[in-house]
Amino acid sequence: MTDTLELFSAQVCPYAHRSRLALAEKGLAFTLSEIDLADKSQRFLDISPYGKVPVLLHNGRTVYESAIVNEYLNDTFPTPALLPDDPFRRAQARIWIDYFDNKFLDIYYDAMFNKDRAKDAEYREKIETGFRFIENEGMAKLSGDGPYWLGATLSLVDLAYYPFLERLPAWTQHRDIDIPSDCTRLKKWYDIMHALPSVREIANPPEYYIDRYRKYAGIEDAA
């Protein structure tokens, strides 16, 4: 049976971006259904219990939540592998995706939503601490001499982190937040990721994100 894949996505959403990258890296043909998050279709709401993207429809069956969608794609279409075979290394991959989703991103978005300018420096310091933790406890210990999170080959960890870093120019513009200069592995990794064909195919320019995060930053003349 020919697999039928449909991804419900929104261009602005970094979580959906993750699954678009996974589909591209797997070389899978799929239908892309763009969702207007301000005016969600009834069909989308009927298949998305949380009303969020991404949602994958595979042969009529629904999978949602980006990290789960990406693991499902890796399990169902095992070539090329986007997680290591070794159970400990797979656990490390999941730990770092979990860290990003449940620790780092809370502060990352709080910094953008914060309207008290007196707290900007505090948030900036916390995020820079998080970047250094990623640099020194994550990449430095797992990547070895390889360019990616887990070394020589691309993994779901890379695909989990990259979409949010592509949006970093909005944080730089609106909150003066950037990757610290001493996070050399992270900076090099970003440049390598940004040059991947799968990334370039769906990348948006910095101005796209700067504009779309204006309202979250409390800028009154947002489009």
Secondary structure, 3 states (H helix, E strand, C coil): CCCCEEEEECCCCHHHHHHHHHHHHHCCCCEEEECCCCCCCHHHHHHCCCCCCCEEEECCEEEECHHHHHHHHHHHCCCCCCCCCCHHHHHHHHHHHHHHHHHHHHHHHHHHHCCCHHHHHHHHHHHHHHHHHHHHHHHHHHCCCCCECCECCCCHHHHHHHHHHHCHHHHHHHHCCCCCCCCHHHHHHHHHHHCCHHHHHHCCCHHHHHHHCCCCCCCCCCC
